[in-house]
Amino acid sequence: MLSPAHFFEIGAAPTVAPDQAVNPQTDPFIWFLQTFITLFIIMNVVLIIMAYQTWAERKVMARMQLRYGPNQTGPAGLLQPIADAVKMLGKEYIIPRDADRPVFLMAPIMSFIPAVAAFAVIPWGDARSEGLLGGWIRPAIANLNVGILYMLALSSVGVYGIIMAGYSSGNKYSMLGSLRSSGQVVSYELTLGLSLMGVLIQAGTLNLNDIVRQQQASIWYIFPQFFGFVVFLISGIAETNRNPFDLPEAESELVAGFHLEYSGMSFGLFYLAEYISMNAIAALAAIMFFGGWAPPFDIAPFNWIPGPIWLFIKFSFFLFLYYWIRSTLPRFRYDQLMGLVWKILFPIALANLVITAVVKLVGISMGWWV
């Protein structure tokens, strides 16, 4: 029978033998401190990136539309995210009279926490290495052997926040918006998961760090899994309710969908969850298809650049695609949105899965793979 520690490599607290000296590898308290420090640094980096992601998005969209974007608050508008945060924290928090109060209060948290928790398994460097400062800052908070399942599970949990927000608001338009949005998210979750199956078959592992190492030893999976990548990218944009699939915000162009009745920081949590989910999809695309923290070529000067910088460069490219698509494409109708996933993306994802499995089986029988 497998023990819980089987599912961890770096990230599990080892037990202490009586005759061993206290050190970061054997002492549970030291392990906890390492994990806490790593968690604190990575989560704060994620939140800072999210804050300035709003500034970057407004700047990129402004340039594409021949505008200036934020330029009044601080040099080049760099203090705009801080001003936005202060304004949102100062807004009145209103709860509708007919709302189901406990559910209404819980819904933003149910959307925010899974989005942030997804970054616990993102490897910013080789998770098999010691890390920085003697292991006090690790390349990943937890190096789960089932990391991709963990991320997909969290993306599924996030839909409960949408349903709870619409149901508890006491507003029929919010309820209709939550039904449409949950239908969209659940449908695109299916193709999102299927699009990654080809990568998992090729890599032979569910561990995100090991998938990067497999690509480092061979080729990036964008080449053999190009169709899977296209399905993943489209599904990821729809999963995060971004243009041109932002149907929850488009409720007949009149109301804001499931979060219509939310104000102040309760709306801010939905806002944060959307942007952090974008970051998670961008990081996952970089890891699963573009080699993650590994350089494109293991030669100088490419391997002089640290792994976290490589992942950030690839991650930023996908965020730029989000902004580009938002600035370019018009919003889909709901029937077009659902027709795209069931009539086009789902068959492509299934075909990609079957072809990859057949090629892998033939390769094993021919001795190409072990």
VOPAGU-2260 file (C-alpha; in pm, 1 decimal, decimal comma):
REM VOPAGU-2260
SITE   aa  ch    i         X         Y         Z
SITE  MET   A    0       0,0       0,0       0,0
SITE  LEU   A    1     132,8     344,5     -88,4
SITE  SER   A    2     196,4     586,7     194,3
SITE  PRO   A    3     101,0     957,1     162,7
SITE  ALA   A    4     469,5    1042,7     129,1
SITE  HIS   A    5     474,9     848,1    -199,1
SITE  PHE   A    6     296,6    1140,2    -363,0
SITE  PHE   A    7     563,8    1390,2    -257,2
SITE  GLU   A    8     929,3    1429,9    -338,7
SITE  ILE   A    9    1043,2    1771,7    -222,2
SITE  GLY   A   10     770,6    1904,5       4,0
SITE  ALA   A   11     707,6    1614,7     244,2
SITE  ALA   A   12     829,5    1643,8     602,2
SITE  PRO   A   13    1064,8    1354,6     669,3
SITE  THR   A   14    1068,8    1174,8    1002,5
SITE  VAL   A   15    1360,3    1208,8    1241,6
SITE  ALA   A   16    1567,1     907,1    1348,0
SITE  PRO   A   17    1681,7     925,0    1713,6
SITE  ASP   A   18    2049,6     904,7    1626,3
SITE  GLN   A   19    2043,1    1168,6    1350,3
SITE  ALA   A   20    2163,3    1524,6    1395,1
SITE  VAL   A   21    1910,9    1804,4    1345,1
SITE  ASN   A   22    1934,8    1939,9     989,3
SITE  PRO   A   23    1698,0    2083,1     728,4
SITE  GLN   A   24    1654,1    1740,9     564,5
SITE  THR   A   25    1551,5    1550,9     878,7
SITE  ASP   A   26    1397,6    1795,7    1125,1
SITE  PRO   A   27    1022,5    1855,1    1071,2
SITE  PHE   A   28    1037,9    2203,1    1224,7
SITE  ILE   A   29    1314,2    2312,3     985,6
SITE  TRP   A   30    1116,4    2158,3     698,3
SITE  PHE   A   31     811,6    2359,0     805,6
SITE  LEU   A   32    1013,4    2681,5     815,2
SITE  GLN   A   33    1154,2    2612,0     467,2
SITE  THR   A   34     805,7    2545,2     334,4
SITE  PHE   A   35     664,0    2858,7     499,0
SITE  ILE   A   36     942,1    3081,9     362,7
SITE  THR   A   37     903,5    2934,3      12,7
SITE  LEU   A   38     524,8    2972,7      31,3
SITE  PHE   A   39     550,9    3333,5     153,5
SITE  ILE   A   40     790,8    3436,2    -124,0
SITE  ILE   A   41     610,8    3258,8    -411,1
SITE  MET   A   42     262,8    3376,0    -308,1
SITE  ASN   A   43     377,4    3736,8    -272,2
SITE  VAL   A   44     549,5    3721,8    -610,5
SITE  VAL   A   45     226,4    3585,3    -762,1
SITE  LEU   A   46      18,7    3865,3    -606,9
SITE  ILE   A   47     263,8    4136,6    -717,4
SITE  ILE   A   48     264,8    3995,5   -1071,6
SITE  MET   A   49    -115,4    3993,6   -1066,1
SITE  ALA   A   50    -129,3    4358,1    -953,6
SITE  TYR   A   51     105,6    4478,9   -1225,2
SITE  GLN   A   52     -56,5    4247,0   -1476,5
SITE  THR   A   53    -354,8    4483,5   -1475,6
SITE  TRP   A   54    -117,9    4774,3   -1551,3
SITE  ALA   A   55      56,5    4577,7   -1828,5
SITE  GLU   A   56    -276,2    4472,2   -1982,8
SITE  ARG   A   57    -403,1    4830,9   -1994,7
SITE  LYS   A   58     -73,3    4949,5   -2143,8
SITE  VAL   A   59     -63,9    4678,0   -2411,6
SITE  MET   A   60    -428,4    4731,2   -2507,4
SITE  ALA   A   61    -377,2    5107,7   -2518,5
SITE  ARG   A   62     -82,2    5077,4   -2756,8
SITE  MET   A   63    -279,4    4840,9   -2980,8
SITE  GLN   A   64    -564,4    5092,4   -2989,5
SITE  LEU   A   65    -341,1    5401,1   -3030,3
SITE  ARG   A   66    -394,8    5527,4   -2674,8
SITE  TYR   A   67    -158,7    5600,5   -2385,5
SITE  GLY   A   68    -305,8    5387,6   -2108,8
SITE  PRO   A   69    -234,5    5463,9   -1739,3
SITE  ASN   A   70      16,1    5749,8   -1723,9
SITE  GLN   A   71     -95,4    5984,6   -1445,8
SITE  THR   A   72     -42,5    5787,4   -1123,5
SITE  GLY   A   73     332,6    5771,7   -1072,2
SITE  PRO   A   74     599,1    5747,9   -1345,1
SITE  ALA   A   75     446,5    5577,6   -1652,0
SITE  GLY   A   76     140,7    5502,5   -1438,0
SITE  LEU   A   77     330,2    5243,4   -1230,2
SITE  LEU   A   78     140,7    5337,5    -912,1
SITE  GLN   A   79    -197,6    5275,9   -1076,1
SITE  PRO   A   80    -239,1    4921,9    -931,1
SITE  ILE   A   81    -181,2    5060,2    -580,5
SITE  ALA   A   82    -438,9    5335,2    -638,6
SITE  ASP   A   83    -687,0    5076,1    -769,0
SITE  ALA   A   84    -631,9    4856,9    -461,4
SITE  VAL   A   85    -682,4    5149,1    -220,3
SITE  LYS   A   86    -999,5    5252,8    -401,8
SITE  MET   A   87   -1140,9    4899,3    -395,6
SITE  LEU   A   88   -1062,1    4854,6     -24,3
SITE  GLY   A   89   -1236,8    5183,5      50,1
SITE  LYS   A   90   -1560,5    5097,4    -128,5
SITE  GLU   A   91   -1869,0    5009,9      74,4
SITE  TYR   A   92   -1942,0    4639,1     109,5
SITE  ILE   A   93   -2313,4    4591,6      38,2
SITE  ILE   A   94   -2508,6    4270,5      97,6
SITE  PRO   A   95   -2850,1    4255,6     -78,0
SITE  ARG   A   96   -3154,4    4222,0     146,5
SITE  ASP   A   97   -3269,9    3897,8     -19,3
SITE  ALA   A   98   -2922,4    3738,6     -30,5
SITE  ASP   A   99   -2836,3    3409,4     137,8
SITE  ARG   A  100   -2574,0    3572,7     361,0
SITE  PRO   A  101   -2345,7    3276,5     450,4
SITE  VAL   A  102   -2328,6    3155,3      89,9
SITE  PHE   A  103   -2298,0    3511,7     -42,3
SITE  LEU   A  104   -1996,4    3574,3     182,7
SITE  MET   A  105   -1832,8    3240,2     104,1
SITE  ALA   A  106   -1858,6    3256,3    -278,3
SITE  PRO   A  107   -1567,0    3499,6    -345,4
SITE  ILE   A  108   -1341,9    3296,2    -114,9
SITE  MET   A  109   -1434,9    2976,3    -301,7
SITE  SER   A  110   -1318,3    3139,6    -623,4
SITE  PHE   A  111   -1003,1    3301,0    -483,4
SITE  ILE   A  112    -843,9    3023,4    -275,7
SITE  PRO   A  113    -829,9    2751,2    -548,1
SITE  ALA   A  114    -675,8    3001,7    -791,7
SITE  VAL   A  115    -395,1    3087,9    -547,9
SITE  ALA   A  116    -346,5    2728,5    -428,1
SITE  ALA   A  117    -268,4    2613,2    -782,1
SITE  PHE   A  118      73,1    2779,3    -757,7
SITE  ALA   A  119     177,6    2538,9    -480,5
SITE  VAL   A  120     291,4    2283,3    -741,2
SITE  ILE   A  121     433,5    2515,1   -1010,8
SITE  PRO   A  122     810,4    2444,7   -1035,3
SITE  TRP   A  123    1000,5    2771,0   -1088,6
SITE  GLY   A  124    1325,1    2575,0   -1113,9
SITE  ASP   A  125    1435,7    2212,8   -1099,9
SITE  ALA   A  126    1245,5    2083,4    -797,3
SITE  ARG   A  127    1504,1    1806,7    -753,7
SITE  SER   A  128    1770,8    2065,5    -677,0
SITE  GLU   A  129    1837,3    2205,4    -332,1
SITE  GLY   A  130    1717,9    2554,2    -416,9
SITE  LEU   A  131    1854,0    2881,2    -281,1
SITE  LEU   A  132    2019,0    2957,1      53,1
SITE  GLY   A  133    2076,3    2593,9     139,7
SITE  GLY   A  134    1719,8    2487,1      67,9
SITE  TRP   A  135    1543,1    2767,4     256,7
SITE  ILE   A  136    1387,0    2881,7     -71,4
SITE  ARG   A  137    1283,9    2579,4    -274,1
SITE  PRO   A  138    1204,7    2581,2    -649,1
SITE  ALA   A  139     850,4    2461,2    -570,7
SITE  ILE   A  140     634,1    2465,1    -259,6
SITE  ALA   A  141     540,6    2099,0    -315,6
SITE  ASN   A  142     672,5    1867,0    -584,8
SITE  LEU   A  143     366,6    1642,5    -613,8
SITE  ASN   A  144     384,6    1326,7    -822,0
SITE  VAL   A  145      22,5    1400,1    -916,2
SITE  GLY   A  146      75,6    1773,8    -968,2
SITE  ILE   A  147    -129,4    1804,5   -1287,5
SITE  LEU   A  148    -426,8    1628,1   -1124,0
SITE  TYR   A  149    -399,9    1869,2    -831,3
SITE  MET   A  150    -419,6    2169,1   -1066,5
SITE  LEU   A  151    -712,4    2027,9   -1264,5
SITE  ALA   A  152    -896,1    1950,0    -940,2
SITE  LEU   A  153    -853,4    2306,9    -817,5
SITE  SER   A  154    -979,5    2447,3   -1148,0
SITE  SER   A  155   -1291,5    2233,7   -1103,1
SITE  VAL   A  156   -1349,1    2360,2    -749,0
SITE  GLY   A  157   -1344,7    2722,8    -866,2
SITE  VAL   A  158   -1676,4    2677,8   -1048,2
SITE  TYR   A  159   -1851,7    2637,0    -711,3
SITE  GLY   A  160   -1775,1    3000,8    -632,8
SITE  ILE   A  161   -1952,2    3105,2    -954,0
SITE  ILE   A  162   -2260,4    2894,5    -878,6
SITE  MET   A  163   -2274,7    3007,5    -515,6
SITE  ALA   A  164   -2244,2    3375,2    -612,1
SITE  GLY   A  165   -2532,6    3360,7    -859,0
SITE  TYR   A  166   -2756,6    3148,3    -636,0
SITE  SER   A  167   -2703,6    3349,9    -317,9
SITE  SER   A  168   -2746,8    3700,3    -464,1
SITE  GLY   A  169   -3124,1    3692,7    -473,9
SITE  ASN   A  170   -3113,4    3831,9    -827,3
SITE  LYS   A  171   -3246,5    3641,5   -1127,5
SITE  TYR   A  172   -2992,6    3798,3   -1363,0
SITE  SER   A  173   -2707,9    3689,1   -1136,8
SITE  MET   A  174   -2856,2    3339,4   -1128,3
SITE  LEU   A  175   -2882,3    3321,2   -1507,1
SITE  GLY   A  176   -2527,3    3452,7   -1539,5
SITE  SER   A  177   -2395,4    3188,6   -1300,4
SITE  LEU   A  178   -2572,7    2910,3   -1492,9
SITE  ARG   A  179   -2428,4    3025,7   -1822,9
SITE  SER   A  180   -2083,1    3071,8   -1674,3
SITE  SER   A  181   -2078,0    2735,4   -1497,4
SITE  GLY   A  182   -2192,6    2562,8   -1816,8
SITE  GLN   A  183   -1907,4    2732,4   -2002,7
SITE  VAL   A  184   -1643,7    2645,4   -1741,7
SITE  VAL   A  185   -1749,7    2281,7   -1704,7
SITE  SER   A  186   -1755,9    2229,4   -2083,0
SITE  TYR   A  187   -1413,0    2379,0   -2141,0
SITE  GLU   A  188   -1267,4    2193,2   -1839,9
SITE  LEU   A  189   -1328,8    1872,8   -2033,8
SITE  THR   A  190   -1128,7    1980,9   -2336,9
SITE  LEU   A  191    -865,2    2142,3   -2113,7
SITE  GLY   A  192    -799,5    1808,1   -1946,7
SITE  LEU   A  193    -812,6    1606,7   -2268,8
SITE  SER   A  194    -568,5    1842,7   -2440,9
SITE  LEU   A  195    -308,1    1762,1   -2174,8
SITE  MET   A  196    -349,7    1384,0   -2202,0
SITE  GLY   A  197    -120,8    1364,5   -2505,0
SITE  VAL   A  198     158,7    1532,5   -2307,6
SITE  LEU   A  199     104,1    1299,7   -2012,3
SITE  ILE   A  200     116,8     993,1   -2238,7
SITE  GLN   A  201     441,5    1110,1   -2394,7
SITE  ALA   A  202     601,5    1207,6   -2064,5
SITE  GLY   A  203     478,7     902,2   -1873,1
SITE  THR   A  204     434,5    1104,2   -1553,9
SITE  LEU   A  205     192,7    1341,9   -1379,6
SITE  ASN   A  206     474,2    1530,1   -1206,3
SITE  LEU   A  207     514,5    1881,2   -1349,7
SITE  ASN   A  208     887,0    1896,9   -1276,0
SITE  ASP   A  209     949,1    1560,4   -1441,8
SITE  ILE   A  210     754,6    1673,6   -1749,6
SITE  VAL   A  211     994,7    1968,9   -1780,1
SITE  ARG   A  212    1294,1    1736,6   -1739,2
SITE  GLN   A  213    1157,9    1507,8   -2013,1
SITE  GLN   A  214    1138,5    1803,5   -2251,3
SITE  GLN   A  215    1486,3    1914,7   -2147,3
SITE  ALA   A  216    1619,1    1571,0   -2248,0
SITE  SER   A  217    1432,5    1558,9   -2581,3
SITE  ILE   A  218    1218,4    1830,9   -2742,4
SITE  TRP   A  219     947,6    2068,1   -2630,5
SITE  TYR   A  220     604,1    1906,5   -2651,8
SITE  ILE   A  221     467,0    2196,5   -2857,7
SITE  PHE   A  222     605,8    2017,9   -3164,8
SITE  PRO   A  223     450,8    1668,7   -3132,2
SITE  GLN   A  224     148,0    1804,5   -2945,7
SITE  PHE   A  225      70,5    2115,0   -3150,9
SITE  PHE   A  226    -302,1    2037,7   -3187,2
SITE  GLY   A  227    -324,5    1958,7   -2816,8
SITE  PHE   A  228    -162,0    2294,9   -2744,6
SITE  VAL   A  229    -412,8    2482,8   -2963,1
SITE  VAL   A  230    -702,8    2312,3   -2782,3
SITE  PHE   A  231    -540,3    2385,6   -2445,1
SITE  LEU   A  232    -486,7    2752,5   -2526,3
SITE  ILE   A  233    -844,9    2810,2   -2642,2
SITE  SER   A  234    -986,3    2610,4   -2349,4
SITE  GLY   A  235    -766,6    2798,4   -2102,0
SITE  ILE   A  236    -890,9    3135,4   -2226,8
SITE  ALA   A  237   -1251,9    3018,3   -2200,1
SITE  GLU   A  238   -1187,5    2859,0   -1859,3
SITE  THR   A  239   -1074,0    3194,8   -1720,0
SITE  ASN   A  240   -1371,6    3382,5   -1873,4
SITE  ARG   A  241   -1152,5    3608,1   -2084,5
SITE  ASN   A  242   -1225,9    3769,9   -2420,8
SITE  PRO   A  243   -1361,4    3656,8   -2658,2
SITE  PHE   A  244   -1529,0    3412,8   -2416,9
SITE  ASP   A  245   -1619,9    3655,0   -2135,4
SITE  LEU   A  246   -1989,5    3571,6   -2145,9
SITE  PRO   A  247   -2046,9    3616,1   -1768,0
SITE  GLU   A  248   -1962,7    3987,3   -1798,6
SITE  ALA   A  249   -2168,2    4024,0   -2115,8
SITE  GLU   A  250   -2512,8    3939,0   -1983,1
SITE  SER   A  251   -2692,1    4092,4   -2283,3
SITE  GLU   A  252   -2451,5    4387,5   -2239,7
SITE  LEU   A  253   -2658,8    4512,3   -1944,6
SITE  VAL   A  254   -2543,6    4345,8   -1622,8
SITE  ALA   A  255   -2225,9    4180,3   -1495,7
SITE  GLY   A  256   -2341,2    3819,9   -1461,8
SITE  PHE   A  257   -2284,4    3611,1   -1149,4
SITE  HIS   A  258   -2099,3    3886,9    -955,2
SITE  LEU   A  259   -2354,6    4160,6   -1029,6
SITE  GLU   A  260   -2447,1    4215,8    -663,2
SITE  TYR   A  261   -2091,4    4217,6    -528,3
SITE  SER   A  262   -1912,2    4537,9    -433,7
SITE  GLY   A  263   -1593,5    4646,1    -264,2
SITE  MET   A  264   -1337,4    4380,4    -182,6
SITE  SER   A  265   -1585,6    4095,8    -232,0
SITE  PHE   A  266   -1591,6    4188,4    -600,8
SITE  GLY   A  267   -1214,8    4236,5    -574,2
SITE  LEU   A  268   -1169,4    3869,1    -480,7
SITE  PHE   A  269   -1347,6    3760,8    -800,5
SITE  TYR   A  270   -1127,9    4004,9    -991,4
SITE  LEU   A  271    -812,0    3868,0    -828,0
SITE  ALA   A  272    -921,6    3508,2    -889,6
SITE  GLU   A  273    -965,5    3573,1   -1262,4
SITE  TYR   A  274    -620,5    3723,3   -1304,0
SITE  ILE   A  275    -446,4    3463,9   -1088,2
SITE  SER   A  276    -621,3    3188,3   -1287,5
SITE  MET   A  277    -482,3    3349,6   -1603,8
SITE  ASN   A  278    -136,3    3327,4   -1446,8
SITE  ALA   A  279    -189,3    2959,7   -1363,4
SITE  ILE   A  280    -297,1    2877,4   -1720,2
SITE  ALA   A  281      -1,0    3071,9   -1862,5
SITE  ALA   A  282     242,9    2894,0   -1629,7
SITE  LEU   A  283      89,3    2554,7   -1711,2
SITE  ALA   A  284     116,0    2620,7   -2086,2
SITE  ALA   A  285     484,1    2710,2   -2044,4
SITE  ILE   A  286     551,1    2396,5   -1839,1
SITE  MET   A  287     352,3    2143,5   -2041,8
SITE  PHE   A  288     443,1    2257,3   -2393,2
SITE  PHE   A  289     744,3    2493,4   -2381,5
SITE  GLY   A  290     988,9    2331,5   -2141,8
SITE  GLY   A  291     901,9    2533,1   -1830,7
SITE  TRP   A  292    1213,8    2644,8   -1644,2
SITE  ALA   A  293    1449,3    2464,7   -1887,7
SITE  PRO   A  294    1634,8    2676,4   -2148,6
SITE  PRO   A  295    1555,3    2610,5   -2518,3
SITE  PHE   A  296    1914,0    2486,9   -2571,2
SITE  ASP   A  297    2137,8    2343,5   -2302,7
SITE  ILE   A  298    2438,9    2541,2   -2423,4
SITE  ALA   A  299    2595,9    2877,1   -2342,7
SITE  PRO   A  300    2467,9    3145,3   -2321,2
SITE  PHE   A  301    2118,6    2995,2   -2280,1
SITE  ASN   A  302    2205,3    2786,9   -1975,1
SITE  TRP   A  303    2358,0    3089,4   -1802,1
SITE  ILE   A  304    2008,7    3227,4   -1742,7
SITE  PRO   A  305    1842,9    3089,0   -1423,4
SITE  GLY   A  306    1539,1    2862,5   -1456,9
SITE  PRO   A  307    1290,9    3104,5   -1292,2
SITE  ILE   A  308    1382,8    3369,4   -1551,0
SITE  TRP   A  309    1314,7    3127,1   -1838,0
SITE  LEU   A  310     977,5    3033,1   -1692,1
SITE  PHE   A  311     890,2    3400,6   -1640,2
SITE  ILE   A  312     977,9    3483,7   -2003,3
SITE  LYS   A  313     756,3    3203,4   -2138,1
SITE  PHE   A  314     483,6    3284,2   -1886,1
SITE  SER   A  315     488,4    3652,3   -1991,4
SITE  PHE   A  316     453,3    3554,0   -2357,2
SITE  PHE   A  317     125,1    3375,6   -2285,4
SITE  LEU   A  318      -4,2    3668,4   -2082,6
SITE  PHE   A  319      75,4    3891,5   -2379,9
SITE  LEU   A  320    -136,0    3656,0   -2596,9
SITE  TYR   A  321    -425,9    3706,9   -2355,1
SITE  TYR   A  322    -398,6    4085,4   -2399,8
SITE  TRP   A  323    -355,7    4061,6   -2776,7
SITE  ILE   A  324    -662,2    3840,0   -2817,5
SITE  ARG   A  325    -869,3    4067,0   -2593,9
SITE  SER   A  326    -772,9    4370,1   -2804,0
SITE  THR   A  327    -844,3    4197,7   -3134,3
SITE  LEU   A  328   -1137,9    3957,3   -3130,6
SITE  PRO   A  329   -1505,5    4036,2   -3075,5
SITE  ARG   A  330   -1709,4    3850,8   -2815,0
SITE  PHE   A  331   -1870,4    3517,7   -2912,3
SITE  ARG   A  332   -2241,6    3449,5   -2882,5
SITE  TYR   A  333   -2325,8    3180,4   -2627,7
SITE  ASP   A  334   -2434,5    2928,4   -2892,6
SITE  GLN   A  335   -2107,8    2988,5   -3080,6
SITE  LEU   A  336   -1914,8    2942,2   -2757,5
SITE  MET   A  337   -2071,1    2604,8   -2680,3
SITE  GLY   A  338   -2064,9    2492,5   -3044,0
SITE  LEU   A  339   -1689,3    2556,4   -3056,4
SITE  VAL   A  340   -1614,5    2329,4   -2762,7
SITE  TRP   A  341   -1846,0    2037,9   -2848,7
SITE  LYS   A  342   -1830,8    2039,7   -3228,0
SITE  ILE   A  343   -1466,1    2134,6   -3285,7
SITE  LEU   A  344   -1236,9    2124,3   -2982,5
SITE  PHE   A  345   -1369,8    1803,9   -2826,0
SITE  PRO   A  346   -1326,1    1590,7   -3143,6
SITE  ILE   A  347    -977,0    1736,7   -3201,5
SITE  ALA   A  348    -873,2    1663,3   -2840,9
SITE  LEU   A  349   -1004,5    1305,2   -2864,8
SITE  ALA   A  350    -830,4    1245,1   -3198,9
SITE  ASN   A  351    -504,6    1384,5   -3059,2
SITE  LEU   A  352    -534,6    1156,5   -2756,4
SITE  VAL   A  353    -598,4     843,2   -2965,3
SITE  ILE   A  354    -320,1     916,2   -3215,2
SITE  THR   A  355     -69,1     987,2   -2937,2
SITE  ALA   A  356    -161,7     664,7   -2756,2
SITE  VAL   A  357    -130,2     457,7   -3075,0
SITE  VAL   A  358     206,0     611,4   -3164,8
SITE  LYS   A  359     331,1     550,8   -2808,0
SITE  LEU   A  360     223,8     185,3   -2819,1
SITE  VAL   A  361     385,1     132,9   -3158,7
SITE  GLY   A  362     698,3     308,6   -3034,8
SITE  ILE   A  363     719,8      83,0   -2729,3
SITE  SER   A  364     671,8    -231,4   -2943,4
SITE  MET   A  365     940,9    -110,0   -3185,9
SITE  GLY   A  366    1180,6     -26,8   -2905,2
SITE  TRP   A  367    1171,4     351,1   -2955,1
SITE  TRP   A  368    1055,3     409,6   -2596,6
SITE  VAL   A  369    1116,1     214,4   -2280,5
